[in-house]
Amino acid sequence: MNRFLKADGKVLRNNFGKGDVVTLRGTNVGGWQLMEGWMCPTDSPDQMTTIKTLTERFGADKAEELIKIYEQAWWQEQDFDNVVDLNFNVLRFPISFLNLLDQDGKLRKDTLETYDWFVKECEKRDIYVILDLHGAPGSQNGKDHSGDTSGSKLYTDENAMQQTISLWEQLAEHYKGNPTIAGYDLLNEPEGKDEEKTPWGPLQFPFYDRLYHAVRRIDPDHVIILEAIWEPTDMPDPEIYQWKNVMYQYHYYGWDGIDDPEAQKKFTDGKVLNNEKANFDVPVLVGEFTLFSKLESWDYALDAYAKQGWSWTTWTYKTVEYGNWGIFTSIKTDTPDVNIQTDSYETIKEKWSKVDTKTSFPKNTGLYNLLKEKAAIINNREVQNEINND
């Protein structure tokens, strides 16, 4: 239990917030429980469409069989060992209501067993897990990474809000007291629909507050992680809502000058400055980021994050033909897209059975080695601090 993390001002500490400072460094398990067509071997616009189309074509049981084949291949025991080799100590785990809630709104036993396996394997290797609700009922952003591109109605549909609250209440009941869980990431990129983005916050913050208190009634101890769209200065001072033991999360994608190290450095410097302006007394997690093609840009950003004491998780562990978006990368000839409309059951089965890392996703060597080196520096520093404290 001495691994249990809690926030202490701007840092995380183990031993329920009384021990050593812990900086989280790792990656996202993107594309596993929620496929995104741009980086996964599918041509579907979103996960909801995938499930609907495969069910209409093959029936519910066979549709589930196909998705399970994909999931069982995409993430395996070897992947945890790769994470250890990278000197990482955390995995941000994107999840979705689409395969987590049954028709009665209860947690599905089979999906929860998969989560428990994942958490247990992480526990064996001293890896923390951030549970990240990437796809909420009603969709919190209407994007493919929410699993539903039909639109965002979470903040105006009371039924969707109640389902989301219930989902977190059930997860909190299940994982309370578990020291492998670093925290609950309540909503990924909670933008809302277009008219709810400017100004961002009037609809989102009250719902955040409802979620926060729903979780706290059940689990008083785990860190609760709240995301901004996109800047620290977009977030409220946690004292306004009396949020305690929280961590703020930001996603950093500098789309201007993606091949220009100087532009990327300027982007990183701007994020540091914005965080200094906000000056919230909470730990920071850069929960998603890439510095695109130039390792010089990565090197600069990771050093900046380390200097600030920020935790980080790259987006993402593996991708199909997207360069430094993935620590492991495949090519279309090895992992071709599934055409959910026309591919036969057997063709889909064959394609998705080959998406394991060992078979089809070679190491992105330059990025891999740089991340491993930077994570080791943090690890060595914290180990030395522990020795000095003892």
Secondary structure, 3 states (H helix, E strand, C coil): CCCCCEEECCEEEHHHHCCCEECCEEEECCCCCCCCCCCCCECCCCHHHHHHHHHHHHCHHHHHHHHHHHHHHHCCHHHHHHHHHCCCCEEEEEEECCCCECCCCCECHHHHHHHHHHHHHHHHCCCEEEEEEEECCCCCCCCHHHCCCCCCCCCCCHHHHHHHHHHHHHHHHHHCCCCCEEEEECCCCCCCCHHHCCCCCCCHHHHHHHHHHHHHHHCCCCEEEEECCCCHHHCCCHHHHCCCCEEEEEEEECCCCCCCHHHHHHHHHHHHHHHHHHCCCCCEEEEEEECCCCHHHHHHHHHHHHHHCCEEEECCCEEECCHHHCCEEECCCCCCCECCCCCCHHHHHHHHCCCCHHHHCCECHHHHHHHHHHHHHHHHHHHHHHHHHC
